[in-house]
Amino acid sequence: MTDGVLEAQNVSRTYSTDGQEVHALRSLSLIIKRGEFTAIAGPSGSGKTTLLNIMSGLDTPTSGNVILAGNPISKMKGSELSDFRRDHIGFIFQSYNLIPVLTVKENIEYIMLLQRVNEVERSERVASILKQVGLEGMEGRLPRQLSGGQQQRVAVARAMVSEPDIILADEPTANLDSATGAALLDMMRELNEKRGMTFVFSTHDSMIMERARRLVVLKDGQIAKDEARQ
């Protein structure tokens, strides 16, 4: 597999809705290279959310393959798939998806607990990532004690702290005001530049498209445009 961290190979996804076949993706092929900061955009119904779900292993293609870090995730099932996703993919959701009864520190280190990372390393990684996302001193707060922007920063820290191969973000700025969303995106792009982490966004947000180094536009389940940006 070239220098790509993730590759979608001739991926199609067909749904049946009220007896009608809906072709969400049509023989789509895409390679995401390590260290990219990529936005996947397109109108509603273009297939971008379906593509992100298939890239993450949350959905399975009707045909075609998805290869992540050399492994065919579209062929995995059950605990093999969930363990692989835990270890190789970071997720950022528009609704933050923080665990309300856990503190900031506990939310961030949750994946590392599942990975059986020892306590000393967990604490070091959490302290480092909190500094990078500007949340030093907030490790003991609960999600309800944070603003929306701060909660999304915790979600970014949680996605990054286990050092996954790729971070997938589904409309991460949707519930934020424009100034908070812009600050969050600038932070993620800086982390991308400094740490070389691979980000892929599914989005309608022009702020994300403007900051992306690569813009992939879908239309009717196919790639209509794929351009490199500065």
C-alpha positions as CSV (number, residue, x, y, z in Angstrom):
1,M,0.0,0.0,0.0
2,T,2.1,3.1,-1.1
3,D,2.7,5.7,1.7
4,G,-1.0,5.9,2.5
5,V,-2.2,5.3,6.1
6,L,-5.7,4.6,4.8
7,E,-6.9,3.4,1.5
8,A,-10.5,3.0,0.2
9,Q,-10.5,0.6,-2.8
10,N,-13.5,0.8,-5.2
11,V,-15.8,1.2,-2.2
12,S,-19.6,1.1,-2.9
13,R,-22.4,1.3,-0.3
14,T,-26.0,0.6,-1.3
15,Y,-28.9,1.0,1.1
16,S,-32.5,-0.2,0.7
17,T,-35.0,2.4,1.8
18,D,-38.8,1.7,1.4
19,G,-38.0,-0.8,-1.4
20,Q,-35.8,1.7,-3.2
21,E,-32.0,1.2,-3.6
22,V,-29.9,4.2,-2.6
23,H,-26.3,4.3,-3.9
24,A,-24.6,6.3,-1.2
25,L,-21.1,5.5,-2.6
26,R,-20.2,4.3,-6.1
27,S,-16.9,2.6,-6.7
28,L,-15.0,5.3,-4.8
29,S,-11.2,5.0,-4.3
30,L,-9.2,7.3,-2.1
31,I,-5.8,7.2,-0.4
32,I,-5.1,9.3,2.8
33,K,-1.4,9.8,3.3
34,R,0.2,10.0,6.7
35,G,0.3,13.6,8.1
36,E,-2.5,14.9,5.9
37,F,-5.1,17.4,7.0
38,T,-8.0,16.6,4.7
39,A,-11.6,17.8,4.5
40,I,-14.3,15.7,2.8
41,A,-17.1,18.0,1.7
42,G,-20.2,17.9,-0.4
43,P,-23.9,18.5,-0.2
44,S,-26.3,16.5,2.0
45,G,-26.7,13.1,0.4
46,S,-23.3,13.2,-1.3
47,G,-21.9,10.3,0.7
48,K,-19.4,12.0,3.0
49,T,-20.8,10.7,6.3
50,T,-21.2,7.2,4.8
51,L,-17.5,7.4,3.6
52,L,-16.3,8.5,7.1
53,N,-18.3,5.7,8.7
54,I,-16.8,3.1,6.4
55,M,-13.3,4.5,6.9
56,S,-13.8,4.1,10.6
57,G,-15.3,0.6,10.5
58,L,-18.6,1.8,11.9
59,D,-20.2,0.7,8.6
60,T,-19.3,-2.0,6.0
61,P,-19.0,-1.4,2.3
62,T,-21.4,-3.3,0.0
63,S,-18.3,-4.0,-2.2
64,G,-14.7,-2.9,-2.1
65,N,-12.1,-2.8,0.7
66,V,-10.8,-0.3,3.3
67,I,-7.1,-0.8,4.3
68,L,-5.9,1.0,7.4
69,A,-2.2,0.7,8.5
70,G,-2.0,-2.4,6.2
71,N,-5.0,-4.1,7.7
72,P,-8.3,-4.8,5.9
73,I,-10.8,-3.3,8.4
74,S,-13.7,-3.9,6.0
75,K,-13.2,-7.6,6.6
76,M,-13.0,-7.4,10.4
77,K,-15.9,-8.2,12.7
78,G,-16.7,-8.2,16.4
79,S,-14.0,-7.8,19.0
80,E,-11.2,-7.9,16.4
81,L,-12.7,-4.8,14.7
82,S,-13.5,-3.0,18.0
83,D,-10.0,-3.6,19.4
84,F,-8.4,-2.5,16.1
85,R,-10.4,0.7,16.0
86,R,-9.5,1.4,19.6
87,D,-5.8,1.1,18.9
88,H,-5.6,2.7,15.5
89,I,-8.4,5.3,15.1
90,G,-9.2,8.5,17.0
91,F,-12.7,9.9,16.8
92,I,-14.0,13.5,17.2
93,F,-17.8,13.8,17.1
94,Q,-19.9,17.0,16.8
95,S,-21.7,16.2,20.1
96,Y,-18.3,15.7,22.0
97,N,-19.4,12.3,23.4
98,L,-17.6,12.8,26.7
99,I,-18.6,10.6,29.6
100,P,-20.4,13.0,32.0
101,V,-19.4,11.3,35.3
102,L,-15.7,11.3,34.4
103,T,-13.3,14.2,34.9
104,V,-11.3,15.7,32.1
105,K,-8.3,13.6,33.0
106,E,-10.4,10.4,33.2
107,N,-12.1,11.1,29.9
108,I,-8.8,11.6,28.1
109,E,-7.1,8.6,29.6
110,Y,-10.1,6.2,29.1
111,I,-8.8,4.7,25.9
112,M,-5.3,4.2,27.4
113,L,-6.9,2.3,30.3
114,L,-8.5,-0.1,27.8
115,Q,-5.1,-0.4,26.2
116,R,-3.6,-1.3,29.6
117,V,-1.1,1.6,29.4
118,N,0.6,1.9,32.8
119,E,-0.4,4.7,35.2
120,V,2.8,6.7,35.0
121,E,2.8,6.8,31.2
122,R,-1.0,7.7,31.2
123,S,-0.4,10.6,33.6
124,E,2.6,11.9,31.5
125,R,0.6,11.7,28.3
126,V,-2.5,13.4,29.8
127,A,-0.4,16.2,31.2
128,S,1.4,16.8,27.9
129,I,-1.8,16.8,25.8
130,L,-3.6,19.1,28.2
131,K,-0.8,21.6,27.8
132,Q,-1.0,21.3,24.0
133,V,-4.8,21.9,23.9
134,G,-4.7,24.7,26.4
135,L,-6.5,23.0,29.3
136,E,-3.8,22.9,31.9
137,G,-5.3,23.0,35.4
138,M,-8.7,21.7,34.3
139,E,-8.0,18.0,34.6
140,G,-10.3,17.6,37.7
141,R,-13.4,19.3,36.1
142,L,-16.4,17.4,34.9
143,P,-17.7,18.0,31.3
144,R,-20.7,20.1,32.6
145,Q,-18.2,22.5,34.2
146,L,-16.7,23.3,30.7
147,S,-17.8,25.4,27.8
148,G,-18.6,23.8,24.5
149,G,-15.2,24.7,23.1
150,Q,-13.4,23.3,26.1
151,Q,-15.4,20.1,25.8
152,Q,-14.4,19.7,22.2
153,R,-10.8,20.3,23.1
154,V,-11.1,17.4,25.6
155,A,-12.5,15.3,22.8
156,V,-9.5,16.3,20.5
157,A,-7.1,15.4,23.4
158,R,-8.8,12.1,23.9
159,A,-8.6,11.3,20.2
160,M,-4.9,12.1,20.0
161,V,-3.5,10.9,23.3
162,S,-3.3,7.2,22.3
163,E,-1.4,8.2,19.2
164,P,-3.6,6.6,16.6
165,D,-2.8,6.2,12.9
166,I,-5.7,8.5,11.9
167,I,-8.1,10.9,13.5
168,L,-11.6,11.1,12.0
169,A,-13.7,14.1,12.8
170,D,-17.4,14.3,11.9
171,E,-18.6,18.0,11.8
172,P,-16.5,18.8,14.8
173,T,-17.4,22.5,14.8
174,A,-21.2,22.1,14.3
175,N,-22.1,22.9,17.9
176,L,-19.6,25.8,18.3
177,D,-19.9,29.5,17.6
178,S,-17.6,30.6,14.7
179,A,-14.9,32.2,16.9
180,T,-14.6,29.1,19.1
181,G,-14.7,26.8,16.0
182,A,-12.0,28.8,14.3
183,A,-9.8,28.6,17.4
184,L,-10.3,24.8,17.7
185,L,-9.4,24.3,14.0
186,D,-6.3,26.4,14.3
187,M,-5.3,24.3,17.3
188,M,-5.8,21.0,15.4
189,R,-3.9,22.3,12.4
190,E,-1.0,23.3,14.7
191,L,-1.0,19.9,16.3
192,N,-1.1,18.3,12.8
193,E,2.0,20.4,11.8
194,K,3.9,19.8,15.1
195,R,3.1,16.1,15.6
196,G,2.4,15.0,12.0
197,M,-0.9,13.4,13.1
198,T,-3.4,12.5,10.3
199,F,-6.8,14.3,10.3
200,V,-9.8,13.6,8.1
201,F,-12.9,15.8,8.5
202,S,-16.4,15.3,7.2
203,T,-17.9,18.7,7.0
204,H,-20.2,21.4,5.6
205,D,-18.1,24.1,7.4
206,S,-16.3,26.6,5.1
207,M,-13.8,27.3,7.9
208,I,-12.6,23.7,7.8
209,M,-12.4,23.6,4.0
210,E,-10.4,26.8,4.1
211,R,-7.9,25.4,6.6
212,A,-7.6,21.9,5.0
213,R,-4.5,21.1,3.1
214,R,-6.5,18.8,0.9
215,L,-10.1,19.1,-0.1
216,V,-12.1,16.1,-1.4
217,V,-15.5,17.0,-2.7
218,L,-18.1,14.3,-3.2
219,K,-21.2,14.4,-5.4
220,D,-23.6,11.5,-5.8
221,G,-21.3,9.1,-4.0
222,Q,-18.3,9.8,-6.2
223,I,-15.3,12.2,-6.0
224,A,-16.1,15.3,-8.0
225,K,-12.9,17.2,-6.9
226,D,-9.7,16.3,-5.1
227,E,-7.3,19.2,-4.7
228,A,-4.2,20.0,-2.7
229,R,-4.2,23.3,-0.7
230,Q,-1.7,25.4,1.2
